[in-house]
């Protein structure tokens, strides 16, 4: 037995080191960590339990029978993050460039099945060259099994993809099916067809990073949750995100004790938010003032910047915040903002995370491009997501809430449990100036002094239909509150709603707007 154990120890050490020390050096020379170094950063020290480390492929053609390294290019297992179980698989670029073959895929299938059965989050550390060409269609079938499992796990366990190298072709669809996609600048790329194919088909010349680098997906396509300068910072943020999420859809997000008093007055809000509805301000500062210890985890901060989606803690309990951003495009809703917020609302609803909506919206973005590109169907996605959500929902109108955008931003009429407003709120079909132009157009044009008449009629309209208490008098707002009391009101409201139980009609699934 001692001889057998010595042999096992020797094999294990070889597995840990990898087949070729030069391959490790090449990985480091590219500014990239190895798969095991990445797992060590992600998981609590000493917690990783590997599965199938001795697995080898069975392919025989094209010289593959002479190259049969252990692990087959992917490291799978589980460990803990802040003491809570997390499953992980990591492509090992040192072996076959991290390319996926039959055995490689079966290992990933195994860890995905275990994650779903155990009800624990799954993190994939992606650094692979796609399907292993030498194994033909069996490699492609392996991707199909991953996609099917991604879909089965959607809304059941959190799924996080971390892009730490190339991800091309069909392989890119697995990260796209997960809840969050993190990317590291300069080393991660994602695209369906590479630069060579793009040039051959369209004549366009572009680099790998220009086509599918981290900045492109964080700012232009919206594929990436965020992009980071280095792997260490990226993986630390993945750990932080996991600390905010429940293990699965049957649990509530983890609550923690906090020193920040739940009834802390937020006097700074009076200076942060101007009463003039046309003056911009940074909604992130408002969220920071409200959150425990001023901490928030923003989702897609560089894409669709006219809306902010973030996870925070309020009174030690996690909440999802959706807020218009007056600092960008005056906070209007457009196609991208609607898509971003709709997906975030759906995620929060799937994982029992209550929603707080901070409203300061002038409407939907007008324009031929928006209409022709489907603002109707894209805006309907956000409406559908809110109407379908059964988690606790609290909305707050900070300043203005005009037109259909007011309805879509979780108004009482679409199911918000509680709706509050600050004393300077304007809830109306449209702004007073625009409304006066429509209603009193003939009267203004016929007046001896059109400008003076228009100004008088605007004041009359605002006084009659847009005063801060109009919506409250009609039961559309539950209360008008002092901004300094906002944190306390939100925490009390969410505490009351924590035991909320709301059902949906019996159905296989809805038909979400596309």
C-alpha positions, -999 to 999 in steps of 0.1 A, spaced: 0 0 0 28 24 8 42 18 -27 8 25 -42 4 56 -22 38 69 -33 28 62 -69 -5 81 -64 14 110 -48 38 112 -78 9 111 -102 -10 138 -83 21 160 -82 24 156 -120 -12 165 -125 -8 196 -103 23 208 -121 10 201 -156 26 182 -185 52 208 -194 68 235 -172 75 255 -204 37 258 -209 33 274 -175 61 299 -184 43 307 -217 10 313 -198 27 336 -174 45 354 -202 12 363 -217 2 380 -184 -21 351 -176 -24 329 -145 -27 291 -147 -61 275 -141 -50 263 -106 -37 297 -97 -71 312 -107 -90 286 -86 -68 294 -56 -78 331 -60 -115 324 -63 -120 299 -35 -112 300 2 -77 287 9 -75 249 11 -112 244 3 -109 231 -33 -119 194 -39 -111 183 -74 -130 157 -93 -117 135 -121 -82 149 -121 -69 117 -136 -93 117 -166 -78 113 -201 -92 114 -236 -98 83 -257 -92 99 -291 -67 80 -313 -64 99 -346 -40 126 -357 -14 116 -331 -38 121 -302 -31 86 -288 5 98 -281 -7 129 -261 -30 119 -232 -23 143 -203 -43 140 -171 -73 164 -166 -77 166 -204 -74 204 -202 -101 213 -176 -100 214 -138 -133 207 -121 -145 206 -85 -160 225 -57 -148 246 -27 -161 275 -6 -163 313 -10 -166 329 24 -175 295 38 -204 288 13 -201 260 -13 -193 270 -49 -187 247 -79 -161 257 -105 -145 245 -137 -114 261 -153 -100 256 -187 -62 248 -186 -48 266 -216 -15 247 -212 -32 215 -223 -45 215 -259 -50 252 -256 -79 245 -233 -98 231 -263 -129 210 -256 -130 174 -264 -153 145 -254 -137 137 -220 -132 175 -213 -169 181 -219 -180 152 -198 -161 165 -169 -178 199 -173 -212 181 -176 -204 163 -143 -196 194 -123 -226 213 -138 -249 184 -128 -234 183 -93 -239 221 -89 -276 218 -99 -282 188 -77 -265 204 -47 -281 238 -53 -249 258 -53 -235 285 -76 -214 276 -106 -184 296 -118 -166 289 -151 -131 302 -156 -129 304 -194 -96 302 -213 -100 278 -242 -95 276 -279 -130 262 -287 -138 227 -300 -110 202 -303 -108 197 -341 -91 164 -338 -122 149 -321 -146 162 -347 -184 162 -340 -181 147 -305 -165 180 -294 -195 199 -308 -219 176 -290 -200 184 -258 -209 220 -262 -245 211 -267 -245 193 -234 -231 224 -217 -257 247 -233 -285 224 -222 -273 224 -186 -268 262 -186 -304 265 -196 -317 240 -170 -297 258 -143 -310 293 -153 -330 308 -125 -322 278 -102 -285 285 -93 -264 315 -100 -241 310 -129 -210 333 -134 -187 332 -164 -152 347 -161 -134 353 -194 -97 350 -190 -86 342 -226 -101 334 -260 -137 323 -264 -148 320 -300 -175 304 -321 -202 284 -305 -183 283 -272 -193 320 -266 -229 309 -262 -223 292 -228 -212 325 -211 -241 343 -229 -265 318 -212 -252 326 -177 -262 353 -153 -230 374 -152 -199 376 -175 -167 391 -161 -138 399 -185 -102 409 -180 -89 436 -203 -63 428 -230 -64 390 -224 -101 381 -229 -119 380 -262 -153 367 -272 -168 366 -307 -187 342 -329 -166 348 -360 -130 359 -357 -112 389 -374 -100 367 -404 -135 355 -412 -149 390 -408 -124 404 -432 -129 376 -457 -167 380 -457 -172 418 -452 -138 433 -460 -136 449 -426 -102 449 -409 -102 446 -371 -81 432 -343 -92 404 -319 -96 429 -290 -113 455 -313 -138 428 -323 -145 411 -290 -123 425 -262 -134 433 -227 -140 470 -233 -161 463 -264 -184 439 -245 -185 462 -214 -193 494 -234 -208 485 -268 -224 451 -269 -235 448 -233 -223 412 -231 -200 418 -202 -211 426 -166 -178 444 -161 -142 445 -173 -110 446 -151 -74 454 -155 -61 422 -139 -73 387 -129 -68 393 -92 -92 422 -90 -117 404 -113 -118 373 -92 -121 393 -59 -152 410 -74 -166 376 -83 -161 366 -47 -179 397 -35 -208 391 -59 -212 356 -46 -214 369 -11 -245 388 -21 -263 360 -38 -283 330 -24 -270 296 -32 -301 288 -52 -337 299 -59 -350 282 -28 -331 304 -4 -330 340 5 -298 361 0 -274 359 29 -281 385 56 -252 400 76 -250 421 108 -241 457 100 -231 486 122 -247 512 99 -280 521 117 -312 513 98 -327 546 108 -297 567 98 -309 601 85 -297 608 49 -295 646 51 -270 646 22 -297 637 -2 -312 672 1 -281 686 -15 -274 657 -39 -307 659 -58 -316 694 -72 -354 702 -71 -351 716 -107 -361 686 -128 -338 697 -157 -306 697 -136 -285 665 -137 -270 647 -107 -253 613 -101 -278 587 -91 -249 565 -79 -243 590 -51 -279 586 -40 -277 548 -39 -244 551 -20 -260 573 6 -289 549 11 -269 516 12 -253 500 42 -218 515 46 -221 531 12 -214 499 -6 -229 488 -39 -221 463 -66 -231 478 -100 -241 456 -129 -229 467 -164 -217 502 -153 -203 511 -187 -233 500 -209 -267 517 -211 -254 543 -186 -288 561 -185 -299 534 -161 -282 520 -130 -286 484 -118 -269 475 -86 -270 451 -56 -268 467 -22 -275 458 14 -302 477 34 -302 469 70 -280 439 64 -303 424 37 -296 423 0 -317 443 -24 -316 450 -61 -318 487 -71 -330 499 -105 -326 536 -110 -327 562 -138 -294 581 -142 -300 618 -148 -263 622 -155 -266 602 -187 -291 612 -214 -312 628 -186 -321 593 -175 -345 585 -203 -354 549 -211 -342 536 -245 -337 502 -261 -305 493 -242 -316 507 -209 -348 487 -211 -329 454 -219 -304 460 -191 -330 467 -165 -353 439 -176 -326 412 -173 -316 425 -139 -352 425 -127 -357 390 -139 -325 378 -121 -335 394 -88 -370 379 -91 -355 344 -98 -333 345 -68 -356 361 -42 -339 395 -41 -363 423 -34 -364 453 -58 -361 490 -50 -368 513 -80 -356 549 -78 -375 569 -104 -364 601 -121 -375 596 -157 -385 621 -184 -399 594 -207 -388 571 -235 -361 583 -259 -378 597 -290 -363 592 -325 -366 573 -358 -337 550 -349 -353 540 -316 -387 533 -332 -373 514 -362 -350 493 -339 -380 483 -318 -383 505 -287 -418 491 -284 -408 455 -280 -376 463 -261 -394 486 -237 -421 459 -232 -393 436 -219 -389 458 -188 -426 461 -184 -430 423 -186 -402 417 -162 -417 440 -135 -452 427 -140 -440 391 -137 -419 397 -106 -433 383 -73 -405 395 -50 -410 425 -27 -411 457 -48 -408 492 -35 -406 523 -58 -396 559 -50 -401 589 -72 -373 613 -65 -383 641 -90 -401 635 -123 -420 605 -136 -435 612 -170 -457 592 -194 -454 555 -202 -419 555 -186 -434 562 -152 -457 532 -156 -429 509 -167 -406 520 -138 -425 498 -114 -455 520 -107 -483 510 -83 -504 502 -114 -481 473 -125 -478 458 -91 -453 477 -69 -461 468 -33 -453 502 -20 -448 535 -38 -433 566 -22 -423 600 -35 -403 630 -24 -420 664 -19 -407 678 -52 -421 649 -74 -438 655 -107 -459 625 -118 -477 633 -150 -484 622 -186 -457 647 -197 -439 678 -186 -460 709 -180 -444 728 -210 -451 700 -234 -486 694 -221 -495 731 -224 -483 731 -260 -506 702 -268 -537 713 -248 -536 750 -254 -520 752 -288 -548 772 -304 -552 795 -274 -515 803 -273 -512 809 -310 -542 832 -310 -531 853 -280 -518 888 -284 -487 878 -263 -482 841 -270 -451 838 -247 -469 853 -217 -500 833 -223 -480 801 -226 -462 808 -194 -495 814 -176 -511 783 -189 -480 762 -180 -483 774 -144 -520 766 -143 -515 731 -156 -486 724 -132 -507 738 -103 -537 717 -111 -523 684 -123 -486 682 -114 -484 693 -78 -465 669 -56 -496 656 -39 -518 648 -69 -508 611 -72 -509 607 -34 -545 621 -32 -555 594 -57 -538 565 -39 -511 561 -66 -484 570 -41 -485 556 -5 -468 585 11 -448 617 5 -416 613 26 -387 635 37 -357 625 16 -336 623 48 -359 594 60 -356 574 28 -332 548 41 -353 541 72 -385 539 51 -370 515 26 -356 492 53 -389 492 72 -409 485 41 -386 456 29 -387 441 64 -425 441 63 -425 425 29 -399 398 37 -426 372 41 -445 383 10 -460 354 -9 -475 360 -44 -484 335 -70 -487 336 -108 -513 319 -130 -506 283 -137 -487 281 -170 -457 264 -186 -441 298 -191 -450 332 -204 -441 345 -239 -417 373 -231 -414 402 -257 -385 397 -280 
